[in-house]
Amino acid sequence: MATDKKVSITISIEKVYRDQLRTMAAKRNLHDPDQLTSASTIAREIICQHVDELDRVEAGFVSDNTLRRREKNEKDEL
């Protein structure tokens, strides 16, 4: 996750997911009481990691498509 300035967004999730995030945060807080963790912190980590992964997958997809187009163009030129 980048260390850029954080901004707020508002999302709506089902209650069951909110409860899961709260439980995860409580477990972290029990494990390390000196490091306060909230459900929002965990949600931010999950979202950022997922977006980064999607970005990597998309970059690979774009690269694959570019390579295929080049190969097709070279084949068409022959």
Backbone as a ProteinNet text record, in pm:
[ID]
protein_1_A
[PRIMARY]
MATDKKVSITISIEKVYRDQLRTMAAKRNLHDPDQLTSASTIAREIICQHVDELDRVEAGFVSDNTLRRREKNEKDEL
[TERTIARY]
84.3	0	89.1	51.6	129.4	118.5	215.9	215.3	164.4	91.6	34.3	-70.5	-111	-214.4	-341.7	-401.1	-523.2	-643.4	-743	-868	-982.8	-1092.6	-1208.9	-1298	-1352.5	-1458.8	-1566.2	-1686.1	-1795.6	-1843.9	-1850.5	-1902.4	-2009.4	-2095.1	-2195.4	-2167	-2161.9	-2142.2	-2247.6	-2267.2	-2363.9	-2315	-2409.8	-2380.1	-2285.6	-2301.7	-2216.8	-2069.5	-2040.8	-1902	-1850.4	-1935.4	-1894.7	-1858.7	-1942.4	-1916.7	-1787	-1761.1	-1635.3	-1515.4	-1523.8	-1414.8	-1393.3	-1501.3	-1489.7	-1424	-1463.1	-1403.8	-1254.9	-1218.4	-1077.1	-998.8	-1057.1	-990.2	-974.3	-1077.7	-1070.3	-960.9	-949.4	-845	-706.1	-688.9	-559.1	-527.8	-629.7	-609.7	-574.8	-632.3	-596.9	-454	-416.6	-282.3	-175.2	-205.8	-109.1	-182.2	-204.6	-280.6	-216.5	-87.7	-20.2	-49.8	-97	-126.8	-278	-343.8	-488.8	-527.7	-614.3	-662.4	-814.1	-868.9	-1014.3	-1062.3	-1192.2	-1251.2	-1219.6	-1219.6	-1188.1	-1044.8	-953.8	-813.8	-800.7	-866.6	-859.9	-926.6	-1041.2	-1109.1	-1019.7	-951.7	-860.8	-748.8	-690.3	-583.8	-633.7	-751.6	-807.9	-834	-897.1	-929.7	-802.9	-705.4	-581.4	-506.2	-496.9	-428.7	-500.9	-633.3	-710.6	-697.8	-705.1	-690.5	-551.2	-447.7	-311.7	-301.5	-362.9	-359.6	-434.7	-550.9	-625.8	-545.6	-474.7	-391.5	-281.5	-219	-114.5	-172.5	-288.8	-353	-389.3	-446.2	-483.6	-361.1	-252.8	-129.7	-80.9	-89.6	-51.5	-143.3	-272.8	-370.4	-342.8	-316.2	-285.5	-157.9	-56.1	69.6	47.8	-31.5	-60.5	-133.2	-231.9	-306.2	-217	-129.4	-36.6	54.7	106.6	193.8	119.3	-3.5	-82.4	-107.5	-138.6	-161.3	-34.7	80.5	206.6	232.8	211.6	233.5	139.8	13.1	-83.5	-42.7	-1.3	40.2	161.5	257.2	375.6	336.7	243.7	198.3	126.2	43.3	-30.9	62.5	176	270.9	343.7	352.2	423.4	339
-116.6	0	123.3	219.5	342.1	425	511.4	597.7	737.2	750.5	878.9	922	1047.3	1100.9	1017.3	985.1	905.7	997.8	952.5	1025.6	934.1	993.6	916.3	881.7	760.6	721.3	654.5	653.7	588.8	471.9	354.6	236.9	172.8	97	20.3	-127.1	-201.3	-345.8	-412.6	-539.7	-613.1	-622.6	-630.3	-634.6	-748.8	-861.5	-977.4	-945.4	-869.7	-832.4	-730.1	-636.4	-541	-613.8	-711.3	-788.1	-867.8	-923	-996.5	-903.6	-785	-688.1	-648	-628.8	-594.1	-706.7	-830.4	-946.1	-956	-934.9	-938.5	-830.5	-712.2	-602.1	-635.2	-691.5	-727	-830.4	-927.8	-1030.1	-967.9	-875.8	-808.4	-727.9	-661.2	-579.5	-665.7	-785.3	-876.9	-927.3	-952.9	-1003.5	-898.1	-772.4	-663.6	-539.6	-532.1	-420.6	-283.1	-279.1	-150.5	-91.9	-174.9	-130.5	-135.1	-19.6	-14.1	-38.2	-134.8	-167.5	-158.8	-95.4	-83.7	-163.7	-182.7	-249.2	-170.2	-38.5	46.4	25.9	9	-15.4	-144.8	-248.2	-377.3	-367.8	-300.6	-284	-209.6	-105.3	-29.5	-118.5	-200	-291.9	-388	-445.2	-541.5	-474.9	-358.2	-288.4	-251.3	-194.2	-151.9	-270.6	-379.8	-498.7	-553.6	-555.6	-609.5	-520	-390.5	-297.4	-310.2	-320.2	-338.8	-467.7	-574.9	-702.8	-692.2	-628.8	-609.2	-527.1	-427.7	-344	-427.2	-516.3	-603.4	-698.9	-754.6	-846	-771.2	-652.5	-572.9	-533.9	-499.2	-464.2	-583.7	-702.3	-823.4	-849.5	-824.5	-843.7	-748.4	-623.7	-524	-563.4	-607.7	-648.6	-767.1	-864.9	-981.6	-941.7	-852.4	-808.1	-730.3	-647.3	-571.4	-666.4	-767.4	-865.6	-940.5	-980.7	-1053.3	-966.6	-837.4	-747.7	-733.4	-719.9	-708.2	-833.6	-950.2	-1076.2	-1086.4	-1046	-1051	-955.6	-834.2	-736.9	-786	-846.5	-900.1	-1012.8	-1095.4	-1206.9	-1153.6	-1050	-991.2	-926	-872.7	-806.6	-906.3	-1032	-1133.5	-1180.6
0	0	0	-81.3	-92.8	34.9	54.6	173	138.8	29.4	-8.9	93	81	169.5	155.6	266.6	266.4	252.6	178	161.5	201.8	238.4	281.9	163.9	168.2	76.6	161.4	110.7	181.3	97.8	159.2	90.4	178	115.4	189	166.9	275.7	267.4	354.8	331.1	411.8	555.9	646.2	789.1	823.3	758.8	789	763.2	656.5	627.3	727.7	765.6	868.9	997.6	1033	1154.7	1143.8	1026.3	1006.1	1021.5	964.5	976.7	1122.1	1194.3	1336.6	1415.7	1384.6	1452.9	1422.6	1296.2	1258.1	1333.2	1342.9	1413.7	1561.8	1621.3	1763.5	1788.3	1697.8	1712.4	1703.2	1610	1598.1	1723.7	1776.8	1896.9	2017.3	2025.7	2134.1	2117.9	1993.1	1964	1992.6	1957.5	1977.2	2029.1	2160.3	2218.3	2197.1	2170.2	2148.5	2010.7	1919.5	1783.5	1762.9	1767.2	1752.7	1607.1	1585.9	1452.1	1451.4	1348.3	1335.9	1215.5	1209	1093	966.1	976.6	860.7	813.4	906.9	871.3	792.5	839.3	770.4	634.1	626.8	498.3	399.7	447.4	360.7	309.2	396.9	355.1	247.6	270.3	175	40.7	43.3	-81	-156.8	-88	-154.6	-213.5	-138.6	-190.1	-312.8	-307.4	-419.3	-543.2	-523.8	-636.6	-698.1	-614.4	-666	-747	-697.5	-769.3	-901.6	-901.1	-1025.4	-1125.3	-1075.8	-1161.8	-1227.3	-1149.8	-1206.2	-1310.1	-1281.7	-1376.2	-1503.7	-1488	-1604.1	-1686.3	-1620.4	-1691.7	-1772.2	-1715.1	-1787.3	-1904.2	-1885.7	-1992.3	-2106.9	-2075	-2178	-2250.6	-2177.6	-2239.7	-2332.1	-2288.2	-2370.8	-2498.1	-2486.1	-2603.8	-2699	-2646.4	-2730	-2805.7	-2736.6	-2799.7	-2909.1	-2882.3	-2983.2	-3106.4	-3084	-3198	-3281.4	-3215	-3287.9	-3370	-3307.9	-3379.2	-3498.8	-3480.8	-3590.4	-3701.6	-3665.7	-3766.3	-3843.7	-3774.2	-3841.4	-3935.7	-3893.8	-3976.6	-4100.4	-4081.4	-4192.5	-4294.2	-4246.9	-4336.2	-4425	-4380.9	-4459.3	-4569.5
[MASK]
++++++++++++++++++++++++++++++++++++++++++++++++++++++++++++++++++++++++++++++

